[in-house]
Amino acid sequence: MSTMRILLLLALLFSIAAARAQPAIRVTQIAEVAEGLSQPHDAALSPDGRLLYVTDMRNSRMRVFSALTLKPVATFGEGELSYPHDCEFDAAGRLLVADTGNDRIAIYDVKGPKPVLAGELKGLSGPEGVAVAADGRVVVTNTRAGTLVVFRDGKPERTVGRHGTKAGEFANPHDVEAAADGSFHVVDSGNNRVQVLDADLKPLSSSDAALGLNGPKYLSFDAGTIWLADEYNHRLLKFDRQYRLLGVLGAERGRAANRFHKPEAVIARAPHLWVIDTYNDRILLLRID
């Protein structure tokens, strides 16, 4: 082995060791709900922060809980949705649901006592993530096709990327989130990375391979930090905005405040975390200590 390859290997091992040396995040469990859930995938807080809307994936429906108690409030979407994965509120207060099995984004009016299906964005292939930009564009992870689809005013504007491993290419892209600075963060699950794209959806950067991500799924912004569910590592990761690791919650499969079974999502609003502990069929409300 050449000297250069040895140095590169040593640098990689050092990066991995540094990542693993990050402090474990300490939390206290406030509430848990599991009854009736079957592989929940992601969630969104209502614009006022009072309610948590959850995609109850295997039940093909949405569940609504009180955000700070996890007491059930409502159920909707039965008979309308098929294996929903992601959800996001737009500026008008409508709930956009990645209705994966129906190859569409379902749009719900939630102003009344019960959300009503009010529209859809069609022409997709297994969408699993949806984001709403400040300028009104809706960006969707077109997961089976390995692309992103951009909608404007309810109509597809363009398709971005293709299946692959290079910058701006994707493999089973799962989540997409629009950041306050105009950038888009794509959880490129099949490539075990997060890609950051600019406002025009051109690649800017990518998370470090030394993080050892294994099937990352959904991420959440909270002030200056980013939280990511690293599914097959059974853990949640906390980063700064440059994807430098700040802390780790979990890492071993289990069922406790700090033990999960293939969690797919985390919603962060300090000091609280809502963990979508998918294969434990539950949602946890935690307080960061």
C-alpha positions as CSV (number, residue, x, y, z in Angstrom):
1,M,0.0,0.0,0.0
2,S,1.3,3.4,-1.0
3,T,2.2,6.1,1.6
4,M,-0.6,8.3,0.3
5,R,-3.2,5.5,0.7
6,I,-2.0,4.8,4.2
7,L,-2.3,8.5,5.1
8,L,-5.8,8.7,3.6
9,L,-6.9,5.5,5.6
10,L,-5.5,7.0,8.8
11,A,-7.3,10.2,8.2
12,L,-10.6,8.3,7.6
13,L,-10.1,6.3,10.8
14,F,-9.3,9.5,12.8
15,S,-12.5,11.1,11.4
16,I,-14.6,8.0,12.4
17,A,-13.1,8.0,15.9
18,A,-13.7,11.7,16.3
19,A,-17.4,11.2,15.3
20,R,-17.8,8.4,17.8
21,A,-16.2,10.5,20.5
22,Q,-19.1,13.0,20.4
23,P,-21.0,13.2,23.6
24,A,-24.2,11.3,24.1
25,I,-27.2,13.6,24.3
26,R,-29.0,13.3,27.6
27,V,-32.8,13.4,27.6
28,T,-35.8,12.9,29.8
29,Q,-38.9,11.2,28.5
30,I,-42.1,13.3,28.9
31,A,-44.7,11.2,27.0
32,E,-45.1,8.2,24.7
33,V,-47.9,7.0,22.5
34,A,-48.1,3.7,20.7
35,E,-51.7,2.6,20.6
36,G,-53.0,2.1,17.1
37,L,-49.8,3.2,15.3
38,S,-48.2,1.0,12.7
39,Q,-44.8,2.1,11.3
40,P,-45.3,5.9,11.7
41,H,-42.8,7.6,9.4
42,D,-42.7,11.4,9.9
43,A,-44.5,14.3,11.5
44,A,-45.1,18.0,11.3
45,L,-45.9,20.5,14.0
46,S,-48.9,22.7,13.3
47,P,-48.0,26.3,12.6
48,D,-49.0,27.3,16.1
49,G,-46.9,24.4,17.6
50,R,-49.9,23.0,19.5
51,L,-50.5,19.8,17.4
52,L,-48.4,17.1,16.0
53,Y,-49.5,15.6,12.6
54,V,-48.1,12.1,12.1
55,T,-48.0,9.9,8.9
56,D,-49.3,6.6,10.2
57,M,-47.8,4.8,7.3
58,R,-48.9,1.2,7.4
59,N,-52.4,2.2,8.5
60,S,-52.6,4.5,5.5
61,R,-53.9,7.5,7.5
62,M,-52.9,10.6,9.5
63,R,-53.0,10.9,13.2
64,V,-53.1,14.1,15.2
65,F,-51.8,14.4,18.8
66,S,-51.5,17.2,21.3
67,A,-47.8,18.2,20.9
68,L,-46.9,18.5,24.6
69,T,-48.9,15.5,25.9
70,L,-49.2,13.2,22.9
71,K,-52.9,12.7,23.7
72,P,-54.9,11.7,20.6
73,V,-56.9,14.5,18.9
74,A,-58.0,13.3,15.5
75,T,-57.6,10.7,12.7
76,F,-58.1,11.4,9.0
77,G,-57.2,10.3,5.6
78,E,-58.5,6.8,5.8
79,G,-59.7,5.6,2.4
80,E,-57.8,8.6,0.8
81,L,-54.2,7.9,1.5
82,S,-51.9,5.0,0.7
83,Y,-48.7,4.5,2.8
84,P,-48.1,8.2,3.5
85,H,-44.5,9.0,4.4
86,D,-43.9,12.7,4.9
87,C,-46.0,15.9,5.6
88,E,-45.4,19.6,5.7
89,F,-47.4,22.8,6.2
90,D,-47.3,25.5,3.6
91,A,-47.6,29.3,4.1
92,A,-51.4,29.1,3.8
93,G,-51.7,26.5,6.6
94,R,-52.5,23.6,4.3
95,L,-51.0,20.2,5.1
96,L,-49.1,18.6,2.2
97,V,-48.8,14.8,2.6
98,A,-46.4,12.6,0.6
99,D,-49.0,10.1,-0.4
100,T,-46.5,7.5,-1.5
101,G,-48.7,4.6,-2.5
102,N,-50.9,6.9,-4.7
103,D,-47.9,8.6,-6.3
104,R,-49.0,12.1,-5.4
105,I,-48.8,14.9,-2.8
106,A,-52.2,15.1,-1.1
107,I,-53.2,18.6,0.0
108,Y,-55.4,19.0,3.0
109,D,-57.3,22.1,4.2
110,V,-57.0,22.0,8.0
111,K,-58.9,25.2,8.9
112,G,-62.1,23.3,9.9
113,P,-62.7,20.8,12.7
114,K,-61.5,17.9,10.5
115,P,-58.9,18.2,7.7
116,V,-60.5,17.9,4.2
117,L,-58.7,16.7,1.0
118,A,-58.6,19.9,-1.1
119,G,-56.2,19.0,-3.9
120,E,-53.2,17.0,-5.2
121,L,-49.9,17.3,-7.0
122,K,-49.7,14.4,-9.5
123,G,-47.2,12.8,-11.9
124,L,-44.9,11.4,-9.2
125,S,-43.2,8.1,-8.6
126,G,-43.2,6.9,-5.0
127,P,-42.8,10.4,-3.4
128,E,-41.5,10.1,0.2
129,G,-40.5,13.7,1.1
130,V,-42.0,17.1,0.5
131,A,-40.7,20.6,1.3
132,V,-42.2,24.1,0.8
133,A,-39.8,26.9,-0.1
134,A,-40.3,30.5,1.0
135,D,-41.1,31.5,-2.6
136,G,-44.0,28.9,-2.7
137,R,-42.2,26.2,-4.7
138,V,-43.0,22.7,-3.6
139,V,-40.0,20.3,-3.9
140,V,-40.7,16.5,-3.7
141,T,-38.4,13.5,-3.5
142,N,-39.4,11.4,-6.5
143,T,-38.0,8.4,-4.7
144,R,-38.4,5.5,-7.1
145,A,-37.0,7.7,-10.0
146,G,-34.1,9.0,-8.0
147,T,-35.0,12.6,-8.7
148,L,-36.5,15.8,-7.3
149,V,-39.6,17.3,-8.8
150,V,-40.3,21.0,-8.4
151,F,-43.9,22.4,-8.5
152,R,-44.9,26.0,-8.8
153,D,-48.6,27.1,-8.5
154,G,-49.7,23.4,-8.4
155,K,-47.9,22.5,-11.7
156,P,-44.7,20.6,-12.3
157,E,-42.0,23.1,-13.2
158,R,-39.0,20.8,-13.7
159,T,-37.2,17.7,-12.6
160,V,-33.8,17.8,-10.9
161,G,-31.0,15.2,-10.8
162,R,-31.0,11.5,-11.7
163,H,-30.1,8.2,-10.2
164,G,-26.4,8.0,-9.3
165,T,-23.7,8.7,-6.8
166,K,-22.2,11.9,-8.0
167,A,-23.0,15.4,-6.6
168,G,-26.6,16.3,-7.6
169,E,-27.5,12.6,-8.2
170,F,-29.6,10.5,-5.9
171,A,-30.4,6.9,-4.8
172,N,-33.7,6.5,-3.1
173,P,-33.9,10.1,-1.9
174,H,-36.1,10.1,1.2
175,D,-36.5,13.6,2.6
176,V,-36.1,17.2,1.4
177,E,-36.2,20.2,3.6
178,A,-36.1,23.9,2.7
179,A,-33.8,26.0,4.9
180,A,-34.3,29.6,5.9
181,D,-31.2,30.6,3.8
182,G,-32.9,29.3,0.6
183,S,-30.9,26.1,0.4
184,F,-32.4,22.6,0.2
185,H,-31.2,19.6,2.2
186,V,-31.8,16.2,0.6
187,V,-31.5,13.0,2.6
188,D,-30.0,10.8,-0.1
189,S,-30.8,7.6,1.7
190,G,-29.4,5.1,-0.8
191,N,-26.1,6.9,-0.9
192,N,-26.0,7.3,3.0
193,R,-25.5,11.0,2.9
194,V,-27.2,14.4,3.1
195,Q,-26.7,16.7,0.1
196,V,-27.1,20.4,0.3
197,L,-28.4,22.2,-2.8
198,D,-28.6,26.0,-3.4
199,A,-31.9,27.8,-4.1
200,D,-31.7,26.8,-7.7
201,L,-31.2,23.1,-6.7
202,K,-27.5,23.0,-7.7
203,P,-25.2,20.9,-5.5
204,L,-23.2,22.8,-2.8
205,S,-21.9,20.2,-0.4
206,S,-22.4,16.8,1.1
207,S,-22.2,15.3,4.6
208,D,-19.0,13.5,5.5
209,A,-18.8,9.8,4.7
210,A,-16.9,9.3,8.0
211,L,-20.2,9.8,9.8
212,G,-21.0,6.2,8.9
213,L,-24.7,7.0,8.1
214,N,-26.7,3.9,7.4
215,G,-30.1,4.5,5.7
216,P,-30.7,8.1,7.0
217,K,-34.3,9.1,6.5
218,Y,-35.8,12.4,7.8
219,L,-34.2,15.6,9.2
220,S,-35.4,18.6,11.1
221,F,-34.1,22.2,11.5
222,D,-34.1,23.8,14.9
223,A,-32.5,27.3,15.1
224,G,-28.8,26.8,14.2
225,T,-28.9,23.0,14.4
226,I,-30.0,20.0,12.3
227,W,-31.3,16.7,13.6
228,L,-31.2,13.6,11.5
229,A,-32.7,10.1,12.0
230,D,-30.0,7.5,11.1
231,E,-32.4,4.6,10.8
232,Y,-30.3,1.4,10.6
233,N,-27.8,2.7,13.2
234,H,-30.8,3.1,15.6
235,R,-29.7,6.6,16.4
236,L,-30.4,10.4,16.1
237,L,-27.7,12.8,15.2
238,K,-27.3,16.5,16.0
239,F,-25.3,18.7,13.7
240,D,-24.4,22.3,13.2
241,R,-25.3,23.9,9.8
242,Q,-22.1,22.5,8.2
243,Y,-23.0,19.0,9.3
244,R,-20.3,18.9,11.9
245,L,-21.5,16.4,14.5
246,L,-22.5,17.9,17.9
247,G,-24.0,14.8,19.6
248,V,-25.6,11.4,19.4
249,L,-28.8,10.0,20.9
250,G,-29.1,6.3,20.8
251,A,-27.0,3.8,18.8
252,E,-28.3,0.4,20.1
253,R,-31.6,-1.2,19.2
254,G,-34.0,-1.1,22.1
255,R,-37.1,0.5,23.6
256,A,-36.3,3.3,26.0
257,A,-35.9,7.1,26.1
258,N,-32.5,6.7,24.4
259,R,-33.0,3.4,22.6
260,F,-34.8,3.0,19.3
261,H,-35.7,0.5,16.7
262,K,-35.0,1.9,13.2
263,P,-36.3,5.5,13.9
264,E,-37.2,7.3,10.7
265,A,-37.8,10.9,11.9
266,V,-37.2,13.4,14.6
267,I,-38.9,16.8,15.0
268,A,-36.9,19.3,17.0
269,R,-38.0,22.5,18.8
270,A,-35.7,23.1,21.8
271,P,-35.9,21.9,24.4
272,H,-38.2,19.2,23.0
273,L,-37.7,16.4,20.6
274,W,-40.5,14.3,19.0
275,V,-39.0,10.9,17.9
276,I,-40.8,8.8,15.3
277,D,-39.6,5.4,16.5
278,T,-40.9,3.6,13.4
279,Y,-40.3,0.0,14.1
280,N,-41.2,0.3,17.8
281,D,-44.5,1.6,16.4
282,R,-44.4,4.6,18.8
283,I,-43.8,8.3,19.2
284,L,-41.7,9.7,22.0
285,L,-41.7,13.3,23.4
286,L,-38.4,14.0,25.0
287,R,-36.8,17.0,26.7
288,I,-33.2,17.7,26.1
289,D,-31.3,17.9,29.5
